Amino acid sequence: MVLDLLLIGTGITLGPLHNSAFILLLSSERGVRKGLAFILAWLASLVLVIAGVLALTGGTPPGRHTAPSAAAEAVKLSIGVALVVYGELRRRRPRGTRRQPKWMTRVDSISVWTAAGLAFLLQPWGLVGAGAATVVQANLSDAATVALLFGYCVLASASLLVMELYTAFSPEAAGAALGRMRLWVDGHQEQAIVLICLLVGLWLTANSIDQLVN
């Protein structure tokens, strides 16, 4: 579970779509406030998903080779295969077909509530779902597992937290640095999406098959 959550959390935090959107939010009017709303909604989404899974399991992992355990691995396997297929389709997609979302052209006028809504919409739900299927194995009676779940949420939000703090304490330096970062992210967005989907997807697929067979 540790390696799975580490890989999934890293894949989430490095996702180019929400990072590019977040940089744009920070550069807008009242950017720090909008960024904070985005982060809170982002974290709330992750926490609610984890809480929902733990409510179903009662905080006790199902026994190995039981129906609930097999179902969780089957979900991870399905998500892994879907990520691989999606990554391959993105890799084959012709360049220059991506359109800029309309909200990006009026980012200065959006409210903090809209910024919070964007966090929900821009969550990489495939990866979040894989994380949820992994959390089925969590044991809340173990302090180390609780710390792991906390660390997973922080890791999945790390890029946003770093950019928010950087902008809050060094706005001028952050503006220039994040502007350059957004240009780089936009220029390598497709490659990043493909790489993340294929790496995480292949790992989930292989690991889930191993858990189901052995």
C-alpha positions in Angstrom: 0.0 0.0 0.0 2.8 2.4 0.8 4.4 2.2 -2.6 1.0 2.4 -4.4 0.0 5.6 -2.5 3.4 7.1 -3.0 3.3 6.5 -6.8 -0.4 7.6 -7.1 0.2 10.7 -4.9 3.2 11.7 -7.0 1.2 11.2 -10.2 -1.6 13.4 -8.9 0.7 16.3 -7.7 2.6 16.4 -11.0 -0.5 16.5 -13.2 0.0 19.4 -15.7 -3.7 20.3 -16.1 -4.4 21.5 -12.6 -0.9 22.9 -12.1 -1.2 25.1 -15.2 -4.7 26.2 -14.1 -3.4 27.0 -10.6 -0.6 29.1 -11.8 -3.0 31.1 -13.9 -5.3 31.6 -10.8 -2.3 32.8 -8.7 -1.4 35.4 -11.4 -4.9 36.8 -11.4 -6.5 39.5 -9.3 -6.8 38.2 -5.6 -4.8 35.2 -6.8 -3.6 34.1 -3.3 -7.2 34.0 -2.1 -8.4 32.1 -5.1 -5.5 29.7 -4.7 -6.3 29.1 -1.1 -9.9 28.3 -2.1 -8.7 25.9 -4.8 -6.4 24.1 -2.3 -9.0 23.7 0.4 -11.5 22.3 -2.2 -8.7 20.0 -3.6 -7.9 18.7 -0.1 -11.5 18.3 0.8 -12.1 16.2 -2.3 -9.2 13.9 -1.4 -10.3 13.6 2.3 -13.9 13.0 1.5 -13.0 10.1 -0.9 -10.7 8.6 1.7 -13.3 9.0 4.5 -16.0 7.4 2.3 -13.8 4.3 1.7 -12.9 4.1 5.4 -16.6 4.4 6.3 -17.3 1.4 4.1 -14.5 -0.7 5.5 -14.9 0.4 9.1 -11.1 1.2 9.1 -10.3 -2.5 9.0 -8.7 -4.0 5.9 -10.5 -7.0 4.4 -8.8 -10.3 4.5 -6.5 -11.4 1.7 -8.3 -13.3 -1.1 -11.7 -12.3 0.2 -14.4 -10.9 -2.0 -13.9 -7.2 -0.9 -10.2 -7.5 -1.3 -10.5 -9.0 -4.8 -13.1 -6.3 -5.7 -10.7 -3.6 -4.7 -7.9 -5.1 -6.7 -10.2 -5.5 -9.7 -11.1 -1.8 -9.5 -7.4 -1.0 -9.4 -6.8 -3.3 -12.4 -9.6 -1.6 -14.3 -8.2 1.9 -13.6 -4.7 0.8 -14.5 -5.8 -0.6 -17.9 -7.9 2.5 -18.5 -4.9 4.8 -17.7 -2.7 2.8 -20.1 -5.3 3.0 -22.9 -5.9 6.7 -22.2 -2.2 7.5 -22.2 -1.7 5.6 -25.5 -4.6 7.5 -27.1 -3.2 10.8 -26.0 0.2 9.8 -27.3 -1.3 9.1 -30.7 -3.5 12.2 -30.8 -2.3 14.8 -33.4 -0.5 17.8 -32.0 -2.3 21.2 -31.9 -5.8 19.8 -31.2 -6.1 21.0 -27.6 -8.3 24.0 -27.0 -7.9 26.5 -24.2 -10.8 26.4 -21.7 -13.0 29.5 -21.9 -12.7 30.2 -18.2 -9.0 30.9 -18.7 -9.8 34.0 -20.7 -11.7 35.6 -17.8 -9.8 34.3 -14.8 -9.6 37.8 -13.2 -13.4 37.9 -12.9 -14.0 34.5 -11.4 -14.9 34.2 -7.7 -13.2 32.2 -5.0 -16.2 29.8 -5.2 -15.6 29.2 -8.8 -11.9 28.7 -8.0 -13.0 26.0 -5.5 -15.2 24.4 -8.1 -12.3 24.2 -10.5 -10.4 22.2 -8.0 -13.1 19.6 -8.0 -13.4 19.6 -11.8 -9.6 19.4 -12.4 -9.0 16.5 -10.0 -7.4 13.6 -11.9 -10.3 11.4 -10.8 -8.8 8.2 -12.3 -5.8 8.5 -10.1 -7.9 9.5 -7.1 -10.0 6.4 -7.7 -6.9 4.3 -7.7 -5.9 5.8 -4.4 -9.4 5.1 -3.0 -9.1 1.4 -4.1 -5.7 1.3 -2.4 -7.1 2.9 0.9 -9.4 -0.2 1.2 -6.3 -1.9 2.8 -5.9 0.9 5.4 -6.0 -0.1 9.1 -7.0 2.9 11.2 -5.8 1.2 14.4 -2.3 1.5 13.1 -0.8 5.0 13.7 1.7 4.5 10.8 -1.2 3.9 8.4 -2.9 7.1 9.6 0.3 9.0 9.1 0.6 7.4 5.6 -2.9 8.6 4.6 -2.1 12.1 5.9 1.2 12.0 3.9 -0.7 10.9 0.8 -3.0 13.9 0.9 -0.1 16.2 1.5 1.9 14.6 -1.4 -1.0 14.8 -3.8 -1.3 18.5 -3.0 2.4 19.3 -2.6 2.8 21.3 -5.9 -0.2 23.5 -5.1 1.0 24.1 -1.5 4.5 25.1 -2.6 3.2 27.5 -5.3 0.7 29.1 -2.9 3.2 29.7 -0.2 5.8 31.0 -2.7 3.3 33.5 -4.0 2.1 34.5 -0.6 5.6 35.3 0.8 7.5 36.4 -2.4 4.9 37.6 -4.9 7.2 39.3 -7.3 9.7 36.5 -7.5 6.9 33.9 -7.6 5.2 35.7 -10.5 8.2 35.5 -12.7 9.2 32.0 -11.8 5.7 30.6 -12.1 5.2 32.4 -15.4 8.2 30.5 -16.8 7.0 27.3 -15.2 3.6 27.6 -16.9 5.2 28.1 -20.3 7.2 25.0 -19.7 4.2 23.0 -18.4 2.0 24.1 -21.4 4.7 23.1 -23.8 5.2 19.7 -22.3 1.6 19.0 -21.2 0.9 16.1 -23.5 4.1 14.4 -22.8 3.5 14.7 -19.1 0.0 13.3 -19.3 1.1 10.4 -21.4 4.1 9.6 -19.1 2.0 9.8 -15.9 -0.8 7.7 -17.3 1.5 5.0 -18.7 3.7 4.7 -15.6 1.0 4.7 -13.0 -1.3 2.6 -15.3 1.3 -0.1 -15.9 2.2 -0.3 -12.2 -1.4 -0.6 -11.1 -2.1 -3.2 -13.8 0.9 -5.4 -13.0 0.5 -5.0 -9.2 -3.2 -5.8 -9.3 -2.7 -8.9 -11.4 0.0 -10.1 -9.0 -2.3 -9.6 -6.0 -5.2 -11.4 -7.7 -3.2 -14.3 -8.9 -1.0 -14.9 -5.8 
